[in-house]
Amino acid sequence: MISAQDWADARRIWSSHQMGHTLRPCSVAVGLGSHDLGVADTAVDLYKRGMAPLLVFTGATSPTTRDRMPRGEAVHYRERALELGVPSSAVLVEPRARNTGENIRFSRDVLEEAGVEVSSVLLISKPYEERRAYATARKLWPEVEIVSASTPMTLDEYVDSIGDARLVIDMLVGALQRLMVYPDQGFMISQPVPADVTEAYQRLRQAGFTSRLLATESPSA
């Protein structure tokens, strides 16, 4: 059972993971690969709204996406974008990245190789990964402005889309742990974690929402 306190804590962490940036046109939009095709859908929506003239989709496969996206996350995202009417000339694919740091570094390299000048990046992720993606990009791509974006939705809506409430809360807890641990390991810039969010995190850990916590102190970003 997930208690009322668990849900309240999860909503507090969900909100803290989102940056609340005001969207504006950027040089390029980068969609971070994952199990969630909603990232690709949001990237296409923002492209059609004139927020970026070019999309980059980045991501290989992972244990959670290998069956659903056997050709790789970025490739499936590109296929989705083409199905939704984006011309192939407006989509670049980075198919090797296996973590957020590689998503950023390899996307930057792909754009440099394509001769695309970048001063700002519309960085599109899952809703609960906005802050982690932003902090990683600011560390690894500091010369560009980062505008964070994700599919506008509530925690309840996201849980419904995934179909597994406990897994979603586990992911929220795991993402917050990384925000607290990774800056000291050089993977991202430090982000403030308010006391009420830290308290919610500790309660959820104690309640057993731990499947996405780091097993070691030397992970990849």
C-alpha positions as CSV (number, residue, x, y, z in Angstrom):
1,M,0.0,0.0,0.0
2,I,1.1,3.6,-0.7
3,S,0.0,5.8,2.1
4,A,-1.4,9.3,2.0
5,Q,1.9,10.5,3.4
6,D,3.9,8.7,0.7
7,W,1.8,10.4,-2.0
8,A,2.3,13.8,-0.4
9,D,6.0,13.3,-0.2
10,A,6.1,12.0,-3.8
11,R,4.2,15.1,-5.1
12,R,6.7,17.3,-3.2
13,I,9.6,15.7,-4.8
14,W,7.9,15.6,-8.3
15,S,7.5,19.4,-8.1
16,S,11.1,19.9,-7.0
17,H,12.4,18.0,-10.0
18,Q,10.8,20.5,-12.4
19,M,12.7,23.7,-13.3
20,G,9.7,25.9,-14.2
21,H,11.5,27.5,-17.1
22,T,9.6,29.8,-19.5
23,L,9.9,28.3,-22.9
24,R,11.5,30.4,-25.6
25,P,13.0,29.7,-29.1
26,C,16.4,28.0,-28.9
27,S,19.1,27.0,-31.4
28,V,18.3,23.3,-31.1
29,A,16.1,21.0,-29.1
30,V,17.7,17.9,-27.5
31,G,15.4,15.0,-26.5
32,L,16.9,12.7,-23.9
33,G,16.3,9.0,-24.6
34,S,14.3,6.9,-22.2
35,H,11.4,4.5,-22.0
36,D,9.0,7.4,-22.5
37,L,8.0,8.2,-26.1
38,G,6.3,11.3,-24.6
39,V,9.7,13.0,-24.8
40,A,9.7,12.6,-28.5
41,D,6.0,13.8,-28.7
42,T,6.9,16.9,-26.7
43,A,9.9,17.6,-28.8
44,V,7.8,17.5,-32.0
45,D,5.2,19.7,-30.4
46,L,7.8,22.3,-29.5
47,Y,9.4,22.0,-33.0
48,K,6.0,22.7,-34.6
49,R,5.5,25.7,-32.3
50,G,8.7,27.2,-33.6
51,M,10.7,26.7,-30.4
52,A,13.6,25.0,-32.3
53,P,14.5,24.5,-36.0
54,L,16.4,21.3,-35.3
55,L,15.8,18.2,-33.1
56,V,18.5,16.0,-31.7
57,F,17.4,12.6,-30.2
58,T,20.0,10.9,-28.0
59,G,20.2,7.5,-26.4
60,A,21.2,3.9,-27.0
61,T,19.3,1.1,-25.1
62,S,19.1,0.2,-21.4
63,P,17.6,-2.8,-19.5
64,T,14.3,-0.9,-19.3
65,T,14.2,0.0,-23.0
66,R,15.8,-2.9,-24.8
67,D,12.6,-4.8,-25.4
68,R,10.4,-1.8,-26.2
69,M,13.0,0.0,-28.3
70,P,15.3,-2.6,-29.8
71,R,16.7,-0.2,-32.4
72,G,17.7,2.2,-29.7
73,E,15.9,5.1,-27.9
74,A,17.1,7.8,-30.3
75,V,16.2,5.9,-33.4
76,H,12.7,5.1,-32.1
77,Y,12.3,8.8,-31.1
78,R,13.3,9.8,-34.6
79,E,10.8,7.4,-36.1
80,R,8.1,8.8,-33.9
81,A,9.0,12.4,-35.0
82,L,8.9,11.4,-38.7
83,E,5.5,9.8,-38.1
84,L,4.2,13.0,-36.6
85,G,5.3,15.0,-39.7
86,V,8.8,16.4,-38.8
87,P,11.0,16.3,-42.0
88,S,14.0,14.0,-41.8
89,S,16.3,17.0,-42.5
90,A,15.3,18.5,-39.1
91,V,16.2,15.5,-37.0
92,L,19.7,14.3,-36.0
93,V,20.3,11.1,-34.1
94,E,22.9,10.3,-31.4
95,P,22.6,6.6,-30.9
96,R,25.4,5.8,-28.4
97,A,24.7,7.5,-25.1
98,R,23.9,5.3,-22.1
99,N,23.6,7.9,-19.4
100,T,22.7,11.6,-19.0
101,G,26.3,12.8,-19.2
102,E,26.9,11.0,-22.4
103,N,23.5,12.3,-23.7
104,I,24.9,15.8,-23.3
105,R,28.5,15.2,-24.5
106,F,27.6,13.1,-27.5
107,S,24.8,15.5,-28.6
108,R,27.2,18.4,-28.4
109,D,29.7,16.4,-30.6
110,V,27.0,15.5,-33.1
111,L,26.0,19.2,-33.5
112,E,29.7,20.3,-33.8
113,E,30.2,17.7,-36.5
114,A,27.1,18.9,-38.4
115,G,28.4,22.5,-38.2
116,V,25.4,23.7,-36.2
117,E,26.1,26.8,-34.2
118,V,24.5,26.5,-30.7
119,S,24.0,29.3,-28.3
120,S,20.9,27.8,-26.5
121,V,19.5,24.4,-26.0
122,L,15.9,23.4,-25.3
123,L,16.6,20.3,-23.2
124,I,13.6,17.9,-23.2
125,S,13.4,15.1,-20.6
126,K,10.9,13.2,-18.6
127,P,9.1,15.5,-16.1
128,Y,11.0,14.2,-13.1
129,E,14.4,14.4,-14.8
130,E,14.3,18.1,-15.7
131,R,16.5,19.2,-12.8
132,R,19.0,16.4,-13.2
133,A,19.3,17.0,-17.0
134,Y,19.7,20.8,-16.4
135,A,22.4,20.3,-13.7
136,T,24.3,17.9,-16.0
137,A,24.1,20.1,-19.0
138,R,25.3,23.2,-17.1
139,K,28.3,21.2,-16.0
140,L,29.2,19.7,-19.3
141,W,28.0,22.4,-21.7
142,P,28.4,25.6,-19.8
143,E,28.8,27.9,-22.7
144,V,25.2,27.5,-23.9
145,E,22.0,28.6,-22.3
146,I,19.8,25.7,-21.1
147,V,16.0,25.9,-21.2
148,S,14.4,22.8,-19.5
149,A,11.2,21.3,-20.9
150,S,9.1,18.2,-20.4
151,T,5.5,17.0,-21.1
152,P,3.2,19.2,-18.9
153,M,1.5,16.7,-16.6
154,T,0.7,16.0,-13.0
155,L,2.3,13.1,-11.0
156,D,-1.1,11.3,-11.1
157,E,-1.2,11.6,-14.9
158,Y,2.4,10.3,-15.2
159,V,1.6,7.4,-12.9
160,D,-1.4,6.6,-15.1
161,S,0.8,6.7,-18.2
162,I,3.4,4.3,-16.7
163,G,0.9,2.0,-14.9
164,D,3.1,1.4,-11.9
165,A,2.9,3.8,-9.0
166,R,5.5,2.2,-6.8
167,L,8.1,2.2,-9.7
168,V,7.4,5.9,-10.4
169,I,8.0,6.9,-6.8
170,D,11.1,4.8,-6.7
171,M,12.3,6.7,-9.8
172,L,11.6,10.1,-8.1
173,V,13.6,9.0,-5.1
174,G,16.5,7.8,-7.2
175,A,16.6,10.9,-9.3
176,L,16.7,13.1,-6.1
177,Q,19.5,11.0,-4.7
178,R,21.6,11.6,-7.8
179,L,21.0,15.4,-7.5
180,M,22.5,15.2,-4.0
181,V,25.4,12.8,-4.8
182,Y,26.6,13.6,-8.3
183,P,27.8,17.1,-7.8
184,D,30.6,15.9,-5.5
185,Q,31.6,13.4,-8.1
186,G,31.9,16.1,-10.8
187,F,28.9,14.9,-12.9
188,M,26.7,18.0,-12.5
189,I,26.5,21.4,-10.9
190,S,25.0,21.6,-7.4
191,Q,21.3,22.3,-7.1
192,P,19.6,23.4,-3.8
193,V,17.4,20.8,-2.2
194,P,15.0,22.4,0.2
195,A,14.6,21.0,3.7
196,D,11.0,19.8,3.1
197,V,12.1,17.9,0.0
198,T,15.0,16.3,1.8
199,E,12.6,15.2,4.6
200,A,10.2,13.8,2.0
201,Y,13.0,11.9,0.4
202,Q,14.1,10.4,3.8
203,R,10.6,9.3,4.6
204,L,10.1,7.6,1.2
205,R,13.4,5.8,1.7
206,Q,12.4,4.6,5.1
207,A,9.1,3.5,3.5
208,G,10.9,1.2,1.1
209,F,11.0,3.2,-2.1
210,T,14.5,2.2,-2.8
211,S,14.8,0.2,-6.0
212,R,16.3,3.0,-8.0
213,L,18.8,4.1,-5.4
214,L,22.5,4.0,-6.2
215,A,24.2,0.7,-5.2
216,T,27.7,2.2,-5.1
217,E,29.2,5.7,-4.5
218,S,30.9,5.8,-7.9
219,P,28.2,5.6,-10.6
220,S,28.0,7.1,-14.1
221,A,26.0,10.3,-14.5
